[in-house]
């Protein structure tokens, strides 16, 4: 009887990857299966391997009776229902490093194609024309490239741009100044990058936080001579706004390898004369496909041998006694991460989590969960508490946890400190016996606020100004925004006061700008706290 595990390969895979899989088990290569075909096929298999073509949906995962691991030979896991796999106890892995160089090279190729009008000139010549005057280009030496996201791919793009003698700016709050300096890159905020750069290249992951991050408002900040390049994820860009900016001459050009819908149902954007486009080819080199296939296959083999994979995407099961206790703290620590993400600026250097009532091994796990919430939507790779710490250290961040935090007046207190280029931001919260969490401190201000729903934090230079709360309430009320609660911190810091308001509805950018313009407002931050699971 053959007891070797069965492996189903659902997309074309390089021979090098298939050879590794055949050493680990019996391999069947069945590319292009539909969902019903997969549901019928997957029973009996111990592992599934995909690239980007086949979707492993929740119904497919539910039909798996022996699958221990699903491997994506590539970076993203958009085509795998990771939540369903986690509920089923199936490990999901990917191979995020394999296409780094290929994607970086493709980005530079698109940049040069834009600068020198190469596709347009080639098409003209192939049509029998000899037209030199219509394709006047620009040299890139001395120009400024803005890189949004300085992870693996963004860093390699920066290195190549420096080799072309370009000035390189980067926007990535989760990269240290030392790391950026070693690359010869200057860290700036997003607005400065957009206003200053001649070329802007996107290298962020797609999440609810980053979807549409380059929209009409951001495009309006760019110089009319600037160009946008996207080899990351299509959903990062509002394609309708980009098309309008290109048509109206408010942007010189765009180079796109990825699209919100692939293939696009509307090709009018890529048919514009100032657009260079490729059909998601950034990772399509022989070398990259070999590397991602080998990385995916090696991880499948490791899992089937009972070992840990190199690039897990979802969390393995914790020991029951540890998981039960930590589960109480996760909403609190994740909400602290969301709050810190709203507070910090560029040049992140250090992250520390303090707790007075927790043993070190639990605090260590909670630090990883805090990092995952802090960095959510800011990395090229899928992010979770398993890989958050290595990714943070890779960006030059110092991590620590400490048992020296003060005990709270009630409940267990956790304090999170994040140091960026401007200083250290500290926040603290307490976990009550009923499982609810209270925000106790924000950057030295003492408060006592339920960590739930949408919260506005407003720093006021004139804390004692009569009528300020009334004007704020009127402004929000006229816009149909209901105030759930409002609280003023008991103390002052450097002459400023802090007001915390919970609101019932989302506040749009126009209303947020109106609040910012109220007399005395020095700073305003919005955060949404997620409730604990029922």
PyMOL commands that set and color helices and strands:
alter all, ss='L'
color gray80, all
select helices_A, chain A and resi 15-24+35-41+58-63+82-88+100-116+118-126+133-135+152-163+177-183+190-196+216-221+234-236+239-247+286-304+320-343+360-374+388-394+468-478+509-516
alter helices_A, ss='H'
color red, helices_A
select strands_A, chain A and resi 6-9+26-29+47-50+69-72+91-94+144-148+167-171+186-187+199-202+227-230+253-256+275-277+350-355+398-402+412-420+423-431+437-442+445-450+453-460+483-488+497-503+521-529
alter strands_A, ss='S'
color yellow, strands_A
deselect
rebuild
show_as cartoon
